Amino acid sequence: MADTCDVIIIGGGIAGVSTAFHLTERGCQVAVLERACVAAAATGRSSGMVRMHYDLEAESRLAWASFQYFTQWRERVGGECGFTRTGFVQIVSPDHVEHLRANVAMHQRIGIPALLVTADDVKRLAPDFATDDFEVAAYEPESGYADPASTANALMTAAREHGARLVQDCQVTGLKTAGGRVTGVETQRGEFDAPVIVNAAGAWAGAVGRMAGVELPVDTWWHEVAFIRRPPAMRAHPAVIDLSNAMYFRPETGGLTLIGLEDGSQFGDPPDSDADHVGPGFVERAVDRLCRRMPGIDAGSLASAYRGCDGITPDQRPIMDQVGPEGFYAACGFSGTGFKLGPAVGACMAEMILDGRARLVDVSAFAARRFETGRLLEGEHPYQQVWR
């Protein structure tokens, strides 16, 4: 006999567990089915940045709403998320400076604590940075990073305290439908029935969609990350996205700096591929880029390196929508930037399911039909596609 609940969520990453948390807060009986363990894939391999700088207003609004959770975690969720305030700096190439100014103005209109700063200001914030290749940058003094695994597990723990069920090592093998709506799922651990199913399966979201007869344009995207041990004399620094050098980096406890690159990404590899080893030359390229911004870090050493996989859409923006059979929802395709949006994503998905539309943030821009009409999302003042 199948287990029965109100909502089945496929995937124990940040989108799935956040949706479970918000649904259970409103009294729903929820089952989270996870093929491995909570935060096993994209979430656990996330850089963990918590910042609001996007060139698309809807994403900035999601990030701003989520920021309230990260900074009030114990009161809103319970447990620990590991939020650490470092400040955040966005650097762009000279041909995107006017777009940077316009995007900061948009962030300020939303209420985000963001401002334009000069290169001299950045030098005062981070004396070890080279700042002679730009004149202005965006700065968010309250931003920083959180611990992705702790964040996801805290949300799942809170959801379980409200009655949610977590089933790990539970791979979904099929979806059940009747009369044009979903009725449940088949898994390696038996059947589960519910009138609502949420596809929060990350890099596996495309395969899960096909089980429901839905073609979601979600490919796999692999990113590589290295932790560099800074020389003892080199201080901690803000979190940074440096588009002029196609990289992002942030400090980590223990005198480390995490760095990832925005080019050389791998697309289409199976999501079950090796995640413990980076490709040839990645560490050398990453260190070379980082030395351009932090010249003294070449005296440091490599601590570790790994890679992770997420689902990516053609416009590198998420899908948050009811798709295909009645009762089938998608919260996927976050394209490597979903962690910082996670708390608000879950709240919006719960509202979409229970109220018919999201109220915390208008997420109608993330409807799946944009891919059918060819109206892909782009900011009013865009920079470039992040991953390439």
WOURWO-V510182 format. One record per residue. N is the residue number from 1. RES is the residue in one small letter. PHI is phi in whole degrees, 0 to 359 (999 if undefined). Layout:
N & RES & PHI
N & RES & PHI
//
This chain:
1 & m & 999
2 & a & 287
3 & d & 290
4 & t & 236
5 & c & 208
6 & d & 277
7 & v & 219
8 & i & 255
9 & i & 246
10 & i & 263
11 & g & 122
12 & g & 254
13 & g & 276
14 & i & 300
15 & a & 294
16 & g & 291
17 & v & 289
18 & s & 293
19 & t & 298
20 & a & 299
21 & f & 301
22 & h & 288
23 & l & 292
24 & t & 291
25 & e & 301
26 & r & 258
27 & g & 93
28 & c & 281
29 & q & 270
30 & v & 235
31 & a & 239
32 & v & 259
33 & l & 254
34 & e & 237
35 & r & 293
36 & a & 231
37 & c & 215
38 & v & 303
39 & a & 63
40 & a & 284
41 & a & 245
42 & a & 303
43 & t & 298
44 & g & 294
45 & r & 257
46 & s & 291
47 & s & 288
48 & g & 78
49 & m & 298
50 & v & 238
51 & r & 211
52 & m & 243
53 & h & 282
54 & y & 225
55 & d & 262
56 & l & 243
57 & e & 300
58 & a & 299
59 & e & 289
60 & s & 298
61 & r & 294
62 & l & 298
63 & a & 295
64 & w & 293
65 & a & 295
66 & s & 291
67 & f & 303
68 & q & 297
69 & y & 290
70 & f & 301
71 & t & 272
72 & q & 231
73 & w & 300
74 & r & 298
75 & e & 286
76 & r & 272
77 & v & 237
78 & g & 102
79 & g & 75
80 & e & 233
81 & c & 246
82 & g & 73
83 & f & 295
84 & t & 232
85 & r & 278
86 & t & 235
87 & g & 80
88 & f & 225
89 & v & 239
90 & q & 250
91 & i & 247
92 & v & 235
93 & s & 289
94 & p & 305
95 & d & 283
96 & h & 245
97 & v & 296
98 & e & 293
99 & h & 293
100 & l & 300
101 & r & 301
102 & a & 294
103 & n & 290
104 & v & 297
105 & a & 299
106 & m & 298
107 & h & 298
108 & q & 295
109 & r & 296
110 & i & 292
111 & g & 114
112 & i & 291
113 & p & 286
114 & a & 224
115 & l & 207
116 & l & 274
117 & v & 230
118 & t & 273
119 & a & 299
120 & d & 296
121 & d & 297
122 & v & 298
123 & k & 297
124 & r & 290
125 & l & 290
126 & a & 221
127 & p & 301
128 & d & 276
129 & f & 278
130 & a & 275
131 & t & 231
132 & d & 273
133 & d & 253
134 & f & 213
135 & e & 255
136 & v & 225
137 & a & 215
138 & a & 266
139 & y & 224
140 & e & 242
141 & p & 293
142 & e & 267
143 & s & 278
144 & g & 176
145 & y & 210
146 & a & 227
147 & d & 268
148 & p & 299
149 & a & 294
150 & s & 297
151 & t & 299
152 & a & 296
153 & n & 292
154 & a & 294
155 & l & 296
156 & m & 292
157 & t & 300
158 & a & 295
159 & a & 297
160 & r & 294
161 & e & 295
162 & h & 266
163 & g & 108
164 & a & 292
165 & r & 250
166 & l & 250
167 & v & 241
168 & q & 264
169 & d & 52
170 & c & 229
171 & q & 275
172 & v & 283
173 & t & 247
174 & g & 188
175 & l & 249
176 & k & 254
177 & t & 226
178 & a & 202
179 & g & 61
180 & g & 82
181 & r & 222
182 & v & 284
183 & t & 233
184 & g & 163
185 & v & 225
186 & e & 253
187 & t & 223
188 & q & 291
189 & r & 242
190 & g & 108
191 & e & 260
192 & f & 230
193 & d & 247
194 & a & 194
195 & p & 279
196 & v & 226
197 & i & 231
198 & v & 249
199 & n & 272
200 & a & 241
201 & a & 269
202 & g & 59
203 & a & 293
204 & w & 264
205 & a & 296
206 & g & 298
207 & a & 294
208 & v & 294
209 & g & 301
210 & r & 296
211 & m & 298
212 & a & 263
213 & g & 77
214 & v & 244
215 & e & 266
216 & l & 268
217 & p & 283
218 & v & 242
219 & d & 263
220 & t & 264
221 & w & 228
222 & w & 253
223 & h & 235
224 & e & 243
225 & v & 223
226 & a & 231
227 & f & 252
228 & i & 254
229 & r & 277
230 & r & 290
231 & p & 301
232 & p & 305
233 & a & 280
234 & m & 271
235 & r & 277
236 & a & 294
237 & h & 212
238 & p & 291
239 & a & 286
240 & v & 218
241 & i & 250
242 & d & 243
243 & l & 293
244 & s & 293
245 & n & 246
246 & a & 49
247 & m & 209
248 & y & 223
249 & f & 203
250 & r & 207
251 & p & 284
252 & e & 223
253 & t & 302
254 & g & 84
255 & g & 74
256 & l & 255
257 & t & 233
258 & l & 273
259 & i & 224
260 & g & 226
261 & l & 251
262 & e & 258
263 & d & 237
264 & g & 74
265 & s & 291
266 & q & 252
267 & f & 241
268 & g & 90
269 & d & 292
270 & p & 304
271 & p & 294
272 & d & 270
273 & s & 295
274 & d & 301
275 & a & 251
276 & d & 265
277 & h & 229
278 & v & 277
279 & g & 286
280 & p & 301
281 & g & 86
282 & f & 298
283 & v & 299
284 & e & 297
285 & r & 296
286 & a & 296
287 & v & 295
288 & d & 301
289 & r & 296
290 & l & 297
291 & c & 294
292 & r & 295
293 & r & 264
294 & m & 232
295 & p & 305
296 & g & 280
297 & i & 284
298 & d & 293
299 & a & 273
300 & g & 274
301 & s & 212
302 & l & 281
303 & a & 266
304 & s & 192
305 & a & 205
306 & y & 202
307 & r & 224
308 & g & 222
309 & c & 230
310 & d & 223
311 & g & 272
312 & i & 230
313 & t & 256
314 & p & 300
315 & d & 257
316 & q & 59
317 & r & 235
318 & p & 286
319 & i & 249
320 & m & 226
321 & d & 192
322 & q & 270
323 & v & 227
324 & g & 66
325 & p & 300
326 & e & 301
327 & g & 91
328 & f & 256
329 & y & 241
330 & a & 239
331 & a & 226
332 & c & 204
333 & g & 71
334 & f & 286
335 & s & 58
336 & g & 84
337 & t & 235
338 & g & 275
339 & f & 302
340 & k & 293
341 & l & 269
342 & g & 307
343 & p & 302
344 & a & 286
345 & v & 301
346 & g & 298
347 & a & 296
348 & c & 292
349 & m & 294
350 & a & 298
351 & e & 294
352 & m & 299
353 & i & 289
354 & l & 269
355 & d & 247
356 & g & 94
357 & r & 199
358 & a & 282
359 & r & 247
360 & l & 302
361 & v & 220
362 & d & 286
363 & v & 252
364 & s & 299
365 & a & 298
366 & f & 266
367 & a & 296
368 & a & 291
369 & r & 295
370 & r & 298
371 & f & 286
372 & e & 287
373 & t & 272
374 & g & 78
375 & r & 266
376 & l & 290
377 & l & 283
378 & e & 211
379 & g & 296
380 & e & 296
381 & h & 230
382 & p & 285
383 & y & 264
384 & q & 187
385 & q & 298
386 & v & 294
387 & w & 261
388 & r & 206
//
